[in-house]
Amino acid sequence: MTSAALWAQSGFVKSANQPIPGATVTVTAGAQKLTTTTDQNGHYALSGALTGECSIEVRMFGFEPATKKIELHGGR
């Protein structure tokens, strides 16, 4: 039997408390990169195996890019 740890990062992208659909969300850790796009409610979800210090960036036409450093912890 094989076991695997699942990791997920999700959230919402908003401006002035309004959802931003179609924004690109990218999480980068070293050479690894995960990218997704927000849905009509501004929600995004990424799944993968990134851990440690990461950078999360949100881009949307008409807005300045937003970047934040985060610490991701994999496992249970």
HUCOR-V444377 format. One line per field, one symbol per residue. ss: DSSP state (2 for helix, 1 for strand, 0 for the rest). psi: psi as a letter, one per 40 degrees, with the letter a starting at -180 (. if undefined). burial: + if it has 9 or more other ideal C-beta (glycine too) atoms within 8 Angstrom, else -. Layout:
ss: ???
psi: ???
burial: ???
This chain:
ss: 0000000111110110011000011111100111111000001111100001111111100000011111110000
psi: hhiihihihiaihihfehigieihhhhhhbeihhiiiiaeeeiihiiafhiahihhhhhhheiiihihhihhhaa.
burial: ------+-+--+++----+++-+++++++----+++++---+++-+---+---+++++-+--+------+-+----
